[in-house]
């Protein structure tokens, strides 16, 4: 992973944002600072950082994992909480695979029904198969 993540060298590329889109960079930094300000939010900072870590794990963003795991620890998170955040991310990612797998079945059934309908048009004497309802 060290070949991919270079904390010092990667930061030097921020200059492109500063040169090309300084207004957007400024707005983003202000937004990010507002979201992760230490006080004045309903969700304590430690939990916001653990949420951010879980999202980083889910999106597989090494920069988010790096930054938010360290910030979560600085905000009081322990190793067990980091582990649980990782498992939450894993469950959500797996759940997405499960749910999207059902879409594969749905689209496959639609294709089968469309294929049967097309063959029915070629043979008008055949009865059309019943289309099953899709539940989610």
N, C-alpha and C positions, 0 to 999 in steps of 0.2 A: 504494500500500500504506500510505502514511502516514495516510490517512483511516481505515484499519482498525485499525492498530496505533498506540496512543499510550502509550508506555512509562510516562509519569508519571500521566496521567489514569486509565488502566485499573487501575493498582495501587490507586487509591482505593476501588474496588469490593470489595476484599478485606474491607473492614469488614463486609460482609453475612455472609461466612463467620464472621468473628470474633464477630459479634453472634448469629447464628442457630445455628451449629454449631461452637462453639469446640473441643469435644472432638475432632471429626473433623478439623478444621484442624490441631490440634496433632499428632495421629497422622500425618496426611499429611506435615507438615513433617519430623517425625522420620524417617519412612520415606524420604522423598526425600533427606534429609541422609545417611542410612545408605547408600543406594544410590550416592550421588555423593561419599562421603568420599574424601579424597585418598589415604589409605594404608589398608592392611589388606585389600585385595581382590585377587583373583587377576588380574582384568583391569585393566590400568593405566587411570588416570583419562582419559587422552587418548582411549583406545579406547572407553571407556564413553560419553564425550561424543560421539564420532563415531557410535556406535551410536544414541544419543539423537537426534542430528541427522538421521540417516537415517530413523528412525521418525517424527520430526517432519515431514520432507519427505513421507513416505509418507502420513501422516494429514493433511497439509496444515495443520498447526498453526503459524501464523505466530509465535506466542509461543515455541514449542519451537525453531523454526528460529532465531529471534533469540537466545534465551538459550544454546542449546547450541552454536551456531556460535561465539559469543564465548567460551564456556567451553572449547570444544575448542582454540581458538587460545591461550588463556591456559594450557592444559595442555600446549602444545607442538605442536599440529597446524599444518600449513602449508596453503597454498591448494590444493596438489595433493591433499592428504588430504581436504580439504573437498569438492573436486570428485569424488573417487572415492566418498566417502560419498553424495553426491548421485546418482551413477550407480548405485550399489548400490540405493538407494531406488527409482530409476526402473525398474531391472530387476525388482525385486520387485513393484512396482505393475503393470508390464506383464505379468509372469508370472501375476499374479492374474487379469488380464483374459483371458489365454490359457486358464488353467485353468477359469475360470468360463464362458468361451465353450463349453467342452466340456460343461458342465452344460446349457447351452441346447440343444445337440444331443441330449443324453440325454433331457431332458424333452420335447423335440419328438418324438423317436422314441417315447417312452412315450405321448404324446398321439395320435400317428398309429396306434400299435398299439391303443390304446383305441378310437379312431374306427373302425378296421377291425373290431374285435371287436363293436362296437355294430352296424355294418352287417351283419356276419355273422349276428347274431341275427335280423335282419330277413329275411335270405335264407339259410336253413339249408343250401341245396345248395352254397354257395360254400365253398371251403377257406380256413381261417384262415391269414394270412401268418405266416411264421416270424419269431419275435422274436429280434433279434440281441443277443448278450451285450454288455454295456458294460464296457470296460476303462478303467482310470485310470492 
